[in-house]
């Protein structure tokens, strides 16, 4: 069984730095857009090195540590990514809108 998010943060204290970084992100609305994914990508890169199959082993890790479990990574991924403000007027939103419109359009005749 995969531990709770809080237990994972206790087991790997370096996750707290990522949480603080994510919690400090704000969309102040002054820019013409805000892209949550732009902020998320470097955080996620570091998260992968702390949890899951890509975790860099630490001297005090045991071979069966839950910290190497991909489900632990997924649990913290979900927790941290939901803490970010949503995208606003960025390419992510535009491409999602265009894809939805394309999916809703009748198929083109060949």
C-alpha positions, -999 to +999 in steps of 0.1 A: +000+000+000+012+035-009+015+058+021-004+091+023+010+122+008+020+135+042+037+103+051+057+105+018+067+140+027+079+127+061+099+099+044+115+122+019+119+157+035+133+172+003+097+171-011+089+199+013+112+223-008+091+214-039+059+220-020+071+254-008+081+263-043+048+253-058+029+271-030+048+303-037+036+304-073+009+330-080-008+344-111-010+381-103-029+387-135-005+415-146+009+395-175-010+387-206-009+350-198+001+325-171+012+290-179+011+265-150+029+239-171+058+262-177+062+264-139+055+227-134+080+211-158+112+219-138+094+210-105+083+177-120+118+170-132+131+173-096+101+153-083+111+124-105+145+123-089+130+121-055+102+096-060+094+067-082+114+045-105+138+074-115+146+082-078+183+087-072+192+062-045+203+077-012+228+060+013+200+054+038+175+039+013+165+003+018+160-018-013+122-021-010+116+015-001+082+028-011+100+059-024+109+039-055+073+031-062+057+048-092+024+051-073+042+072-047+054+095-074+019+097-089+003+105-055+027+134-049+025+145-086-012+149-082-010+167-049+016+192-060+003+199-095-032+207-081-017+234-059-006+255-088-029+282-102-046+272-135-033+283-169-047+316-181-047+326-218-016+306-226-010+281-254-022+252-233-057+267-231-056+277-268-045+243-280-070+225-258-098+248-272-087+241-308-085+204-302-120+203-287-133+222-316-116+199-341-129+168-322-165+183-323-164+191-360-179+167-385-153+146-403-140+160-435-149+141-467-119+125-484 
